[in-house]
Amino acid sequence: MVDAVKERRIVERIARDQGAVLFGVARVGAVEDVSGEVDLAGLETGISFGCRLSDVVMDGIEDGPTRTYQYHYRQVNLLLDRIGLMLTSHLQELGCRAFPVPSSQIVDWGKNLGHISHRAVALHAGLGWIGRSNLLVNPAYGARVRYSTVLTDLDLPCDRPIDGGCGSCMRCVEACPGGAIGESPDDFDLARCIETIGALTRRRNIGSKICGICVKVCTGEPA
């Protein structure tokens, strides 16, 4: 018999020892993989973890993505994937099923979707709220965190969503070069965001579809 409380502590320690600064657990219920390649039946516990981006790298972004940010972005994704693999290995040794959701694999380019939404799992795991930019905003780190998820059939103690909001802060609205961010998350224009990212990365010859401007300006500090 697995001691769920003890195992949650162990799983969190593994994640934090490998570099995660945020950790939470949410009950995600029945989840369907967007790609259709993975059977997620029964994997109703979502383990969410986040790695903080370098403030020095983010502060270097001005009017578009830099090559330094591109490299850093990739390395943080690799770190998240490594943590996910380690957690999956541990869970499988317990006799559980687990799926390390890729940190940044787009499986539906039209809608810019991965296998599942890391942001949604992190939201329900109490790691932040959805800001105007549609990014997850953590009260300590703002949007300067990247998240990943492991789904498992192990029933772990879960966290609760937190209260929070952007208040009067409009930094991301003012900074967005494509005007894709509005007064509320519902006003976010995904198509315009994707179009702007494409233009920025082509202009700067950056191979990844990234921007980073709204991430930079969202630090979690009051406006």
MIPABA-166499 format. One line per 4 residues: number of its first residue (from 1); their letters; for each residue x, y, z of N, C-alpha, C. Coordinates in pm, 1 decimal, m for minus. Example, Ala and Ser with C-alpha at 12.3 -4.5 7.8 and 13.67 -1.06 7.14 Angstrom:
1) as) 1319.0,m569.0,780.0,1230.0,m450.0,780.0,1320.0,m330.0,780.0; 1285.0,m225.0,708.0,1367.0,m106.0,714.0,1290.0,3.0,787.0;
***
This chain:
1) mvda) 85.1,m119.1,0.0,0.0,0.0,0.0,88.9,124.5,0.0; 65.1,214.4,m95.7,144.7,335.6,m106.5,90.7,441.1,m10.2; 179.4,500.7,67.8,143.7,611.4,156.4,142.6,738.5,71.7; 23.8,787.8,35.5,12.5,898.7,m58.5,73.4,1027.4,m3.7;
5) vker) 56.5,1050.9,125.4,112.3,1173.2,184.9,265.0,1169.7,179.8; 321.4,1056.1,215.7,466.6,1040.9,211.2,517.7,1051.3,68.3; 446.6,989.0,m25.9,491.7,991.5,m164.4,485.0,1131.2,m223.8; 387.3,1209.8,m182.8,383.8,1347.7,m230.5,509.1,1422.6,m186.3;
9) rive) 549.2,1402.4,m61.1,670.7,1469.0,m12.4,792.6,1423.7,m91.4; 800.0,1295.1,m121.1,914.6,1242.3,m195.9,916.8,1298.7,m337.4; 802.0,1298.0,m403.2,794.1,1348.9,m540.9,831.1,1497.1,m544.7; 780.7,1573.8,m448.4,814.4,1716.1,m444.7,963.6,1736.7,m421.9;
13) riar) 1023.4,1655.7,m335.8,1166.4,1669.4,m308.8,1248.1,1637.6,m433.2; 1208.2,1537.0,m507.6,1278.4,1504.8,m632.2,1274.2,1624.5,m726.1; 1156.0,1681.7,m743.5,1140.3,1794.6,m835.2,1222.7,1914.6,m790.3; 1216.7,1945.9,m663.4,1288.8,2063.5,m614.0,1440.7,2041.5,m615.1;
17) dqga) 1483.3,1922.1,m584.6,1627.1,1894.3,m587.3,1684.9,1908.8,m727.5; 1601.8,1889.9,m828.6,1647.8,1899.7,m967.9,1629.4,2039.2,m1026.8; 1575.4,2132.8,m948.0,1570.0,2270.2,m996.5,1433.2,2334.7,m1002.5; 1326.3,2263.0,m970.5,1193.5,2323.8,m970.7,1180.1,2419.1,m851.8;
21) vlfg) 1123.9,2536.7,m876.0,1099.8,2632.1,m767.0,953.6,2630.5,m724.2; 867.0,2575.5,m809.0,725.1,2566.9,m777.3,677.3,2423.2,m796.4; 586.6,2381.3,m709.5,535.8,2243.9,m714.0,392.9,2243.3,m662.0; 307.7,2167.8,m729.2,170.8,2153.3,m683.9,107.0,2031.1,m746.4;
25) varv) m4.7,1989.0,m690.9,m77.0,1871.8,m740.5,m223.4,1908.5,m757.7; m282.1,1862.0,m867.9,m423.5,1889.3,m895.2,m492.5,1763.3,m943.4; m619.4,1752.5,m914.0,m701.0,1645.7,m971.0,m751.5,1694.5,m1106.3; m706.0,1630.2,m1212.3,m740.7,1677.5,m1346.6,m857.2,1600.8,m1407.1;
29) gave) m894.2,1488.3,m1347.5,m1002.8,1409.5,m1401.5,m963.8,1343.8,m1532.9; m1061.8,1308.3,m1611.7,m1035.2,1242.0,m1739.9,m980.2,1344.6,m1838.5; m861.9,1317.2,m1890.7,m795.1,1408.0,m1983.5,m772.1,1336.1,m2115.3; m797.8,1406.5,m2223.7,m773.5,1349.3,m2356.6,m651.4,1415.5,m2417.7;
33) dvsg) m558.8,1333.8,m2464.8,m438.3,1385.0,m2529.2,m474.7,1447.6,m2663.5; m435.6,1573.5,m2683.5,m468.8,1644.0,m2807.4,m412.4,1572.3,m2929.1; m295.6,1510.6,m2915.3,m230.9,1445.0,m3029.3,m298.8,1314.9,m3068.2; m371.5,1253.2,m2974.5,m431.5,1123.6,m3000.5,m332.0,1009.6,m2997.9;
37) evdl) m208.9,1035.7,m2955.8,m102.8,934.9,m2958.0,m85.7,861.7,m2825.8; m140.4,917.8,m2718.5,m115.2,864.6,m2584.6,m248.3,838.2,m2514.5; m261.4,721.7,m2455.8,m382.4,686.4,m2381.7,m366.9,735.1,m2237.8; m441.9,838.0,m2202.6,m431.0,897.0,m2069.3,m540.3,848.2,m1974.0;
41) agle) m613.7,745.5,m2013.9,m721.1,694.0,m1929.2,m667.6,653.7,m1792.0; m731.1,703.6,m1688.1,m692.2,669.5,m1551.3,m585.5,758.6,m1492.0; m522.1,840.5,m1574.4,m416.4,929.6,m1523.7,m481.3,1061.4,m1483.1; m542.0,1062.6,m1365.8,m626.8,1173.9,m1326.1,m564.6,1264.3,m1221.1;
45) tgis) m437.9,1240.4,m1187.7,m363.8,1328.7,m1098.1,m257.9,1402.0,m1178.6; m258.6,1533.6,m1169.5,m159.6,1612.9,m1240.7,m57.6,1671.3,m1144.6; 68.3,1635.6,m1165.0,178.1,1691.0,m1086.0,237.0,1806.4,m1166.3; 226.8,1926.9,m1113.1,274.1,2045.8,m1182.5,400.6,2097.8,m1115.0;
49) fgcr) 497.1,2136.9,m1196.9,621.9,2192.0,m1141.6,674.6,2298.5,m1235.8; 741.3,2398.0,m1178.1,789.0,2510.0,m1258.1,932.6,2544.6,m1229.5; 1003.9,2585.3,m1334.2,1142.4,2631.0,m1322.6,1147.4,2779.4,m1357.4; 1217.1,2853.1,m1276.0,1223.3,2998.2,m1293.0,1319.7,3035.7,m1405.5;
53) lsdv) 1278.0,3132.8,m1485.7,1365.4,3186.0,m1589.0,1464.3,3285.1,m1527.8; 1579.2,3300.2,m1591.8,1681.6,3392.4,m1543.5,1637.0,3536.8,m1562.0; 1640.2,3614.1,m1454.0,1606.2,3756.0,m1464.2,1703.0,3830.5,m1555.6; 1829.9,3792.4,m1551.8,1928.8,3859.0,m1637.0,1895.3,3838.0,m1784.0;
57) vmdg) 1858.7,3714.0,m1819.7,1821.7,3685.4,m1958.9,1695.6,3761.6,m1997.1; 1594.9,3758.2,m1911.4,1468.3,3823.4,m1943.6,1484.4,3974.8,m1953.1; 1565.3,4032.5,m1867.5,1585.7,4177.2,m1870.3,1657.3,4222.6,m1997.3; 1721.1,4129.3,m2067.3,1789.0,4162.8,m2191.8,1696.0,4173.5,m2311.4;
61) iedg) 1570.0,4133.3,m2293.7,1471.7,4143.2,m2401.4,1417.5,4286.0,m2405.7; 1417.9,4345.6,m2523.2,1364.5,4480.8,m2537.9,1243.4,4482.4,m2630.8; 1265.6,4474.3,m2761.2,1153.8,4481.5,m2854.9,1130.9,4350.2,m2929.2; 1186.6,4241.6,m2877.9,1168.6,4111.5,m2940.2,1262.4,4009.3,m2880.5;
65) ptrt) 1247.7,3882.8,m2918.4,1330.1,3776.1,m2860.9,1476.6,3791.1,m2897.8; 1563.1,3752.0,m2806.9,1706.5,3752.4,m2831.9,1754.2,3608.6,m2851.1; 1871.5,3593.6,m2908.6,1927.5,3458.4,m2924.2,1961.4,3397.8,m2788.7; 1998.6,3482.6,m2695.1,2025.7,3433.6,m2559.3,1898.7,3377.8,m2496.3;
69) yqyh) 1787.7,3446.9,m2517.1,1659.5,3397.6,m2465.3,1621.5,3267.3,m2533.1; 1644.3,3257.2,m2663.3,1613.7,3133.5,m2734.7,1689.4,3015.6,m2673.6; 1818.1,3033.6,m2649.6,1899.0,2925.9,m2591.9,1850.0,2892.1,m2451.0; 1827.5,2996.2,m2371.8,1782.2,2977.1,m2234.1,1647.8,2904.7,m2230.6;
73) yrqv) 1556.5,2945.0,m2317.2,1423.9,2884.4,m2328.6,1435.7,2734.5,m2353.8; 1523.4,2698.6,m2446.0,1541.5,2556.7,m2478.6,1600.8,2480.1,m2360.4; 1697.8,2540.0,m2292.9,1761.4,2471.2,m2181.4,1665.4,2451.5,m2064.4; 1580.9,2548.7,m2037.8,1481.8,2534.0,m1930.8,1381.4,2424.5,m1967.1;
77) nlll) 1343.0,2418.9,m2094.2,1253.4,2311.0,m2137.3,1317.8,2174.1,m2117.8; 1446.7,2163.7,m2148.5,1517.8,2037.3,m2128.5,1521.7,2000.6,m1980.1; 1542.1,2100.4,m1895.0,1543.5,2075.1,m1750.7,1406.6,2025.3,m1703.7; 1300.7,2089.4,m1751.8,1165.8,2045.8,m1715.6,1140.1,1902.4,m1761.3;
81) drig) 1183.9,1870.6,m1882.2,1164.9,1733.8,m1932.2,1243.8,1633.5,m1848.8; 1362.3,1672.8,m1805.9,1443.6,1583.8,m1721.1,1372.9,1557.4,m1587.5; 1318.7,1662.9,m1527.9,1245.7,1645.1,m1402.3,1126.5,1553.2,m1423.0; 1053.8,1574.5,m1532.6,939.0,1489.7,m1562.1,976.4,1343.6,m1577.1;
85) lmlt) 1089.0,1318.5,m1643.3,1135.2,1180.4,m1659.9,1172.5,1117.7,m1525.8; 1236.7,1195.2,m1439.4,1275.8,1142.4,m1309.1,1153.4,1111.2,m1223.2; 1054.0,1198.5,m1227.2,932.1,1172.3,m1151.0,859.7,1049.6,m1205.2; 856.0,1036.9,m1338.0,790.8,921.1,m1399.3,860.6,791.9,m1360.9;
89) shlq) 993.3,793.8,m1363.2,1070.0,675.0,m1324.6,1037.7,634.1,m1181.7; 1033.7,732.0,m1091.7,1002.7,702.3,m951.2,862.2,644.2,m937.2; 764.5,704.8,m1003.8,626.0,658.8,m993.2,609.6,518.1,m1049.1; 678.0,489.4,m1159.0,668.7,355.8,m1216.9,731.0,250.7,m1127.0;
93) elgc) 834.2,287.3,m1055.1,894.3,193.1,m960.0,797.4,159.9,m847.7; 702.3,249.3,m822.4,598.7,222.0,m721.7,487.2,133.3,m776.7; 492.4,106.5,m908.0,388.1,28.1,m971.0,276.5,112.8,m1029.5; 300.4,244.4,m1039.9,199.3,336.0,m1093.0,223.4,362.2,m1241.3;
97) rafp) 119.3,408.7,m1308.7,134.1,457.3,m1445.8,161.5,606.8,m1441.2; 243.9,654.5,m1533.1,276.3,797.2,m1534.4,317.5,839.1,m1674.9; 280.5,959.7,m1711.4,315.2,1015.0,m1842.3,383.0,1150.2,m1822.5; 511.5,1163.2,m1860.4,578.7,1293.4,m1852.7,539.0,1377.1,m1973.7;
101) vpss) 449.9,1470.5,m1955.4,402.0,1551.8,m2067.1,517.6,1638.4,m2118.0; 548.0,1633.5,m2246.9,658.0,1716.3,m2299.0,638.1,1863.0,m2263.3; 746.3,1928.3,m2225.0,735.1,2065.1,m2175.4,694.3,2163.5,m2283.4; 737.0,2139.7,m2406.8,711.0,2239.1,m2511.4,697.7,2172.9,m2648.0;
105) qivd) 611.2,2073.7,m2658.4,588.1,2006.8,m2786.4,451.0,2046.5,m2839.4; 449.3,2118.8,m2951.4,323.7,2158.2,m3013.3,272.8,2041.9,m3098.6; 150.2,1998.7,m3072.5,92.5,1889.1,m3149.7,m24.4,1937.1,m3235.8; m70.9,2060.0,m3211.2,m174.2,2121.4,m3294.7,m129.7,2264.4,m3322.9;
109) wgkn) m65.5,2283.9,m3438.0,m9.3,2415.0,m3469.5,m117.1,2518.2,m3496.8; m230.9,2476.4,m3547.9,m337.8,2570.8,m3575.5,m388.7,2639.7,m3450.2; m396.0,2564.1,m3341.5,m444.7,2618.7,m3215.1,m332.5,2640.1,m3114.4; m208.8,2611.3,m3154.9,m90.9,2629.8,m3069.2,m104.7,2549.8,m2938.8;
113) lghi) m139.1,2421.8,m2951.3,m164.7,2337.3,m2835.0,m60.4,2227.2,m2820.9; m27.3,2196.3,m2695.5,53.4,2079.6,m2664.9,m38.6,1962.6,m2629.5; 18.5,1857.0,m2574.9,m60.4,1738.9,m2539.2,m174.4,1776.4,m2443.6; m139.9,1851.7,m2340.7,m238.7,1908.5,m2248.9,m188.4,2047.7,m2212.3;
117) shra) m268.5,2123.0,m2140.4,m228.1,2257.4,m2099.6,m155.3,2253.4,m1965.2; m24.0,2279.2,m1967.0,51.3,2289.8,m1841.3,m4.8,2403.7,m1756.9; m42.9,2510.6,m1823.4,m96.6,2627.6,m1754.4,m221.6,2591.1,m1675.1; m311.0,2512.4,m1735.3,m435.3,2475.2,m1667.8,m409.0,2388.4,m1546.0;
121) valh) m316.3,2293.7,m1559.7,m284.3,2207.5,m1445.2,m222.8,2290.2,m1332.8; m129.2,2380.3,m1368.7,m65.1,2465.0,m1267.9,m166.8,2556.5,m1199.4; m263.2,2604.5,m1276.4,m369.0,2689.3,m1219.4,m445.4,2613.4,m1111.6; m487.6,2491.2,m1142.7,m564.8,2412.3,m1047.0,m478.5,2361.2,m932.1;
125) aglg) m347.0,2357.8,m954.1,m255.5,2316.5,m847.2,m215.5,2432.6,m757.1; m273.7,2548.3,m781.1,m252.2,2661.4,m690.7,m123.2,2737.8,m711.8; m67.6,2732.1,m832.1,61.5,2797.3,m856.4,48.7,2938.2,m913.4; m72.2,2984.4,m937.6,m89.8,3119.1,m989.5,m228.8,3138.6,m1046.2;
129) wigr) m247.6,3250.7,m1114.5,m374.1,3282.4,m1179.3,m347.4,3316.5,m1325.9; m452.8,3316.5,m1406.1,m438.5,3349.5,m1546.5,m442.1,3501.4,m1562.1; m333.8,3556.6,m1617.1,m325.0,3701.1,m1635.0,m386.5,3745.9,m1765.9; m381.4,3875.7,m1790.1,m436.2,3932.2,m1913.7,m368.6,3873.1,m2036.9;
133) snll) m242.7,3837.0,m2022.0,m166.1,3781.7,m2133.9,m198.0,3635.2,m2160.5; m286.5,3578.0,m2079.6,m318.9,3435.4,m2083.0,m204.9,3348.6,m2030.0; m102.9,3408.9,m1975.2,3.4,3335.0,m1908.9,m35.4,3312.5,m1763.2; 24.3,3209.8,m1702.0,4.6,3189.3,m1559.6,92.3,3288.0,m1483.5;
137) vnpa) 33.2,3360.4,m1391.9,105.4,3460.4,m1313.5,119.1,3409.5,m1170.7; 241.7,3388.3,m1128.0,269.8,3345.4,m991.8,292.9,3469.4,m905.3; 239.6,3470.7,m781.5,253.0,3591.7,m699.9,396.7,3629.2,m667.1; 488.5,3533.8,m666.6,628.2,3563.6,m635.7,712.0,3592.2,m759.7;
141) ygar) 686.1,3521.1,m868.2,772.1,3528.1,m986.2,703.5,3584.5,m1110.3; 577.6,3620.1,m1100.5,507.7,3668.3,m1218.0,498.0,3559.7,m1323.7; 522.6,3598.6,m1448.9,516.2,3502.5,m1559.2,653.1,3444.9,m1592.5; 754.7,3478.6,m1516.2,891.4,3435.1,m1546.4,919.6,3293.2,m1497.6;
145) vrys) 828.3,3203.5,m1526.3,839.6,3062.3,m1489.9,788.0,2979.9,m1606.9; 854.7,2869.6,m1634.3,801.8,2772.9,m1730.5,759.0,2648.2,m1653.8; 650.2,2587.0,m1701.2,588.0,2476.5,m1628.1,585.7,2348.5,m1711.2; 579.3,2237.1,m1640.4,555.2,2109.9,m1705.2,470.4,2024.3,m1611.7;
149) tvlt) 433.8,1906.3,m1661.3,335.2,1824.2,m1590.9,368.9,1676.4,m1604.6; 345.0,1602.1,m1498.6,342.0,1456.3,m1505.4,201.5,1412.7,m1465.7; 140.4,1331.1,m1548.3,9.8,1274.1,m1516.6,28.3,1132.6,m1463.6; m45.9,1097.4,m1360.0,m30.0,966.1,m1298.7,m162.5,914.8,m1244.2;
153) dldl) m167.5,786.4,m1220.3,m286.8,727.7,m1157.8,m272.8,718.0,m1006.6; m160.9,767.4,m951.5,m143.3,768.2,m806.8,m224.6,882.8,m746.7; m308.9,850.6,m650.6,m397.8,949.6,m588.5,m321.1,1024.6,m480.0; m265.6,1138.8,m515.9,m185.8,1218.8,m423.0,m271.0,1329.8,m361.1;
157) pcdr) m235.9,1376.4,m241.5,m305.1,1492.5,m184.5,m290.8,1613.0,m278.2; m401.4,1683.5,m298.5,m402.9,1791.8,m397.1,m404.4,1929.5,m331.3; m361.4,2028.2,m408.7,m367.3,2167.7,m367.5,m494.8,2231.1,m421.2; m517.9,2354.5,m381.4,m635.4,2427.8,m428.5,m591.4,2550.5,m507.7;
161) pidg) m672.0,2592.4,m603.7,m642.1,2717.6,m673.9,m633.3,2833.6,m576.0; m551.9,2931.8,m607.7,m535.0,3047.4,m519.6,m615.1,3165.9,m572.8; m650.2,3255.5,m482.4,m711.2,3381.1,m523.1,m599.9,3475.0,m570.1; m628.1,3550.1,m671.5,m528.3,3644.4,m720.8,m574.6,3706.5,m850.0;
165) gcgs) m508.8,3811.6,m886.7,m543.1,3879.3,m1010.4,m441.5,3987.5,m1040.3; m453.6,4043.5,m1157.2,m356.2,4142.0,m1203.0,m386.1,4282.1,m1152.3; m503.3,4302.3,m1092.4,m536.8,4433.7,m1039.9,m533.6,4539.7,m1149.1; m466.0,4648.8,m1120.1,m457.9,4759.5,m1215.9,m336.6,4749.8,m1307.8;
169) cmrc) m257.8,4644.5,m1293.6,m136.0,4630.8,m1374.5,m173.2,4608.9,m1521.9; m113.1,4689.5,m1609.6,m138.7,4680.2,m1753.2,m8.0,4668.4,m1830.7; 98.4,4624.1,m1763.0,229.0,4620.5,m1828.2,228.4,4537.3,m1955.7; 168.5,4418.9,m1949.6,171.3,4332.4,m2067.6,87.6,4390.7,m2181.1;
173) veac) m23.2,4454.2,m2147.0,m107.4,4517.4,m2248.7,m29.2,4625.7,m2322.1; 42.1,4706.3,m2245.6,118.4,4817.6,m2303.4,240.3,4770.0,m2380.2; 297.1,4656.5,m2339.7,422.7,4611.6,m2400.1,403.4,4526.1,m2524.6; 288.7,4460.3,m2539.2,269.3,4365.6,m2649.4,283.6,4434.7,m2784.8;
177) pgga) 380.4,4393.3,m2866.4,402.1,4460.9,m2995.4,292.1,4435.5,m3097.0; 211.8,4332.5,m3077.0,105.5,4300.9,m3171.2,m31.7,4344.2,m3126.3; m41.9,4404.7,m3007.7,m171.5,4445.1,m2955.8,m264.9,4327.7,m2932.1; m207.6,4211.6,m2893.7,m288.1,4090.0,m2877.5,m350.7,4077.6,m2739.5;
181) iges) m309.9,4160.9,m2644.6,m353.8,4147.9,m2505.9,m453.4,4257.9,m2473.6; m566.7,4218.5,m2414.9,m671.0,4314.4,m2381.4,m693.2,4327.8,m2233.1; m810.2,4377.6,m2198.1,m842.0,4406.6,m2058.6,m852.8,4281.5,m1972.1; m894.6,4170.1,m2033.4,m912.9,4047.0,m1958.1,m856.6,3930.2,m2038.7;
185) pddf) m836.0,3815.7,m1974.8,m787.6,3698.6,m2049.3,m877.3,3660.9,m2166.1; m1007.1,3686.1,m2154.1,m1100.3,3653.5,m2262.3,m1078.0,3740.0,m2386.1; m1013.1,3854.3,m2367.4,m987.5,3945.5,m2479.2,m859.3,3911.6,m2554.0; m785.6,3813.3,m2504.8,m656.9,3778.4,m2567.7,m679.9,3727.8,m2709.7;
189) dlar) m602.1,3781.5,m2805.0,m614.9,3746.7,m2946.9,m501.9,3651.3,m2984.4; m528.9,3520.9,m2979.2,m425.8,3420.9,m3005.1,m372.1,3432.7,m3147.7; m460.4,3452.4,m3243.3,m415.9,3460.3,m3383.2,m319.3,3575.8,m3403.1; m349.8,3689.8,m3343.7,m260.7,3806.1,m3356.6,m128.3,3781.4,m3285.7;
193) ciet) m134.1,3712.0,m3170.4,m11.2,3677.8,m3098.3,77.9,3588.9,m3184.2; 20.8,3483.8,m3243.2,98.3,3391.5,m3326.1,156.4,3463.9,m3447.5; 77.6,3552.2,m3507.5,123.9,3628.5,m3623.2,241.7,3718.6,m3585.3; 232.5,3782.1,m3469.8,339.2,3870.9,m3424.2,466.6,3793.4,m3393.3;
197) igal) 451.0,3680.0,m3326.3,567.9,3596.9,m3296.0,637.6,3554.0,m3423.9; 559.4,3513.2,m3523.7,617.4,3472.7,m3651.2,698.1,3583.9,m3715.5; 643.3,3704.7,m3712.9,712.9,3818.7,m3772.8,840.9,3851.2,m3697.7; 836.4,3847.8,m3565.1,954.6,3879.2,m3484.7,1065.8,3777.6,m3505.2;
201) trrr) 1029.8,3649.6,m3506.4,1132.5,3546.2,m3519.2,1192.3,3543.3,m3659.3; 1111.9,3572.5,m3761.3,1166.5,3578.7,m3897.3,1261.2,3698.0,m3911.6; 1222.0,3809.9,m3855.4,1303.3,3930.3,m3867.7,1438.8,3913.9,m3799.0; 1439.6,3842.2,m3688.8,1562.7,3825.6,m3611.2,1632.7,3693.0,m3640.9;
205) nigs) 1575.0,3615.7,m3734.2,1633.2,3486.2,m3772.2,1649.9,3394.8,m3651.3; 1545.3,3386.6,m3572.1,1543.5,3300.3,m3453.7,1456.8,3179.1,m3485.0; 1512.7,3061.7,m3466.1,1447.5,2939.0,m3510.2,1329.9,2894.1,m3426.0; 1314.5,2947.6,m3304.7,1204.3,2907.7,m3217.4,1092.9,3011.3,m3224.2;
209) kicg) 968.5,2965.4,m3214.0,855.0,3057.0,m3216.0,831.0,3109.4,m3074.6; 908.3,3213.1,m3040.9,903.7,3272.2,m2907.3,902.9,3423.9,m2920.7; 860.9,3489.6,m2815.7,864.3,3636.1,m2811.3,930.7,3680.2,m2681.5; 861.5,3657.3,m2568.3,920.4,3685.2,m2438.0,890.9,3822.3,m2381.5;
213) icvk) 828.8,3912.0,m2459.5,807.3,4048.0,m2411.6,709.8,4051.6,m2295.9; 595.1,3984.6,m2309.2,497.6,3986.2,m2200.6,549.4,3908.2,m2079.4; 632.7,3808.2,m2104.3,693.7,3734.1,m1993.6,787.2,3824.9,m1916.0; 866.3,3903.5,m1990.0,962.8,3993.8,m1926.4,895.6,4093.8,m1833.1;
217) vctg) 789.7,4158.1,m1880.9,733.3,4267.6,m1804.5,649.0,4221.5,m1685.7; 613.2,4093.0,m1681.1,529.5,4039.6,m1573.3,619.9,3975.9,m1467.7; 655.1,4053.4,m1365.9,748.8,4008.1,m1263.7,683.0,3965.8,m1133.9; 553.2,3986.9,m1122.4,484.9,3955.7,m997.7,485.3,4070.4,m899.8;
221) epa) 557.5,4178.0,m930.5,562.7,4294.8,m844.2,446.1,4387.8,m877.2; 396.8,4463.0,m780.5,285.5,4554.4,m806.8,322.3,4656.0,m914.6; 224.4,4692.3,m994.6,248.2,4791.8,m1100.7,265.3,4930.3,m1039.5;
***
